[in-house]
């Protein structure tokens, strides 16, 4: 009926699927939480920085742990340092 009236369905651009694990699998908010926690923030201080609740930070942090295969903030910090630390001077 709408087609007869000349209404056309919009075509949405295909969104590539996100990786299931690793850095590429993190959402932008999960990345921000990971970086703040690796920088020494508590859930509460990260929440204040991001203007969300500490519970929300905890939820994102659990997702980060699962996607990166880590079990602690220390392991997360090591991964962040390996990924984002500048190369040593030669």
C-alpha positions as CSV (number, residue, x, y, z in Angstrom):
1,X,0.0,0.0,0.0
2,X,2.7,2.5,0.9
3,X,4.8,1.3,-2.0
4,X,1.9,2.2,-4.3
5,X,2.0,5.7,-2.9
6,X,5.7,6.0,-3.8
7,X,7.1,5.5,-0.3
8,X,10.4,3.7,-0.3
9,X,12.1,1.8,2.4
10,X,15.3,3.3,3.7
11,X,18.4,1.3,3.2
12,X,20.8,1.4,6.2
13,X,24.5,1.2,5.6
14,X,25.8,-2.2,6.6
15,X,27.6,-2.1,9.9
16,X,30.6,-4.5,10.0
17,X,30.3,-7.1,12.8
18,X,32.4,-6.3,15.8
19,X,35.1,-8.8,16.8
20,X,34.1,-11.2,19.7
21,X,37.3,-10.7,21.7
22,X,40.4,-8.5,21.9
23,X,40.6,-4.7,21.7
24,X,38.6,-4.5,18.5
25,X,35.6,-6.1,20.4
26,X,35.4,-3.3,23.0
27,X,32.8,-0.6,22.6
28,X,34.0,3.0,22.9
29,X,32.7,3.2,26.5
30,X,34.4,-0.1,27.4
31,X,37.6,1.3,26.1
32,X,37.3,4.5,28.1
33,X,36.5,2.4,31.2
34,X,39.5,0.2,30.6
35,X,41.9,3.1,30.1
36,X,40.6,4.9,33.3
37,X,40.9,1.7,35.4
38,X,44.4,1.0,34.0
39,X,45.3,4.6,35.0
40,X,44.4,3.8,38.6
41,X,40.8,5.0,38.9
42,X,38.4,3.2,41.1
43,X,34.9,2.3,39.8
44,X,33.6,5.3,41.7
45,X,36.2,7.8,40.4
46,X,35.8,6.4,36.8
47,X,32.1,6.8,37.1
48,X,32.5,10.5,38.2
49,X,34.8,11.1,35.2
50,X,32.3,9.5,32.8
51,X,29.2,10.8,34.5
52,X,27.6,7.4,35.0
53,X,27.1,5.2,38.1
54,X,29.7,3.1,39.7
55,X,27.5,0.1,38.9
56,X,27.6,1.0,35.2
57,X,31.4,1.2,35.3
58,X,31.4,-2.3,37.0
59,X,29.2,-3.7,34.2
60,X,31.5,-2.3,31.5
61,X,34.5,-3.5,33.4
62,X,33.2,-7.1,33.6
63,X,32.6,-7.0,29.8
64,X,36.1,-5.7,29.3
65,X,37.6,-8.5,31.5
66,X,35.6,-11.1,29.5
67,X,36.5,-9.7,26.1
68,X,40.2,-9.3,26.9
69,X,40.5,-12.5,28.9
70,X,41.8,-10.9,32.0
71,X,40.8,-11.5,35.7
72,X,42.2,-8.5,37.5
73,X,42.9,-4.8,37.2
74,X,46.6,-5.6,37.3
75,X,46.3,-7.8,34.2
76,X,44.2,-5.1,32.5
77,X,46.8,-2.5,33.3
78,X,49.6,-4.7,31.8
79,X,47.6,-5.1,28.6
80,X,46.9,-1.4,28.3
81,X,50.6,-0.6,28.9
82,X,51.7,-3.2,26.3
83,X,49.2,-1.8,23.7
84,X,49.6,2.0,24.3
85,X,53.0,2.5,25.9
86,X,55.5,4.4,23.7
87,X,58.3,2.3,22.3
88,X,61.5,2.3,24.4
89,X,64.3,4.6,23.2
90,X,66.9,2.9,21.1
